[in-house]
Amino acid sequence: MQKLVKLSERFLYLTPVQKTDRPVLAAVVGDQQTLLIDAGNSVNHAKLFQEQLANQGVKGDYLVLTHSDWDHVFGLNEIKSPVIAQQKTAENLKKMQTLSWEDSSLDERVEAGTEIPFCADAIKLELGNERDIVIPIPQLIFDKTLQINLGGVTCMIEHVGGDHAEDSTIIYLPEEKVLFLGDCLYANLYAEKWNYTVEKSLQLVQKLESFEAETIFLSHHQSPLTKEEFQKQLSFMKLSAQLTKKHKGNKQNIEQELSQVLARVLSGEELETVEFYVNGF
């Protein structure tokens, strides 16, 4: 069961659902205006979000997209607030307007390698036979950064890219010490083998290390990360990237040195991260 969680008077979020790939949706509540983060993976998802916000007396004045993946934008037409998006996100949405989302078209794109089987299955499960998907073009488009003062809380919106999506955008709330990452820390899932690349991931980690955040949201994590958990994840990614370069993608050598440096056996999730770096080398 999805629920709206009130982190503070300024920040509320709707928990994710793995089965149909519903990401975290959030609202930043200022004294004058409210910024919504992401539109959800369907009209029903967006409706649920708005209904639960309304129960708290919250209504969105703007909506910002973290990137253009289907699960973050299919609810756009249900949310009537002006939409803020990075330039690449807006360009991607224009291309998505030309696509069919019927089963046959999804299956063709999976066969061609331009769609992920999990995403195609999630679309079918989430949307059922209601495939009349309308994707409006954002009204407010930025390139690198955008700052919005909602009254008592500032939203610093920044394009960071990364392996998962070139258009990935993050939202940082300095007064709340909240950092909303969207999907930027996840691997590239649209490659033949899911992967991280050394250069892109190191650039991203360096950027994310610069934020003073106490609570960090990744769109498909059930609960936010603490500062300590986030720092550990960034440190592991940085070390994995450096050792991938040092050992020229030799998986056994990378794992062995990581285990020596950390003085413990690697977890299953960490082994998967190493595999992604090897795939991307």
RAKAWO-V69709 format. One line per field, one symbol per residue. ss: DSSP state (A for helix, B for strand, O for the rest). phi: phi as a letter, one per 30 degrees, with the letter a starting at -180 (. if undefined). psi: psi as a letter, one per 40 degrees, with the letter a starting at -180 (. if undefined). A space follows every 10 residues. Layout:
BEGIN
ss: ???
phi: ???
psi: ???
END
This chain:
BEGIN
ss: OOOBBBOOOO BBBBOOBOOO OBOOBBBBBO OOOBBBBOOO OOAAAAAAAA AAAAAOOOOO OBBBOOOOOA AAAOOAAAOO OBBBBBAAAA AAAAAAOOOO OOAAAAAAAA AAOOOOAAAA AAAAAAAOOO OOOOOOOOOB BBOOBBBBBO OOOBBBBBBO OOOOOOOOBB BBBOOOOBBB OOOOOOOBOO OOOOBOOAAA AAAAAAAAOO OOOOBBBOOO OOOOBBAAAA AAAAAAAAAA AAAAAAOOOO AAAAAAAAAA AAOOOOOAAA AAAAAAAAAA O
phi: .dbdccdadc bbbcddbdec idddcbbccc dcbbcccicj caeddddeed dddddcicbd cbbccdacee dcbdceddcc deccadeddd ddddddddcc cdeddddddd ddicbceddd ddddddchcd cdcccddedc cbccbabbcd jibccccbdb ijddadcebc bccddchcbc cicdddddcc cebeaccedd ddddeedddd cdbcbbccdc cdbdddeddd dddddddddd ddddddchid eddddddedd ddhadddddd ddddeddddd d
psi: hiihhgdade hiihiihdde fhihiihhhi ddihhihiei eidddddddd dddddefhhh dihihdaeid eeeeededhe ihhhiidddd dddddddeii eidddddddd deeeihdddd ddddddebeg eghhgihidh hicdihhhhe gehhhhhhhe aiddhdehii hhgddefhhh ebedeiihee idhhiiiddd ddddddddee hgidhhhhde hdiiiidddd dddddddddd ddddddefeh dddddddddd defihiiddd ddddddddde .
END
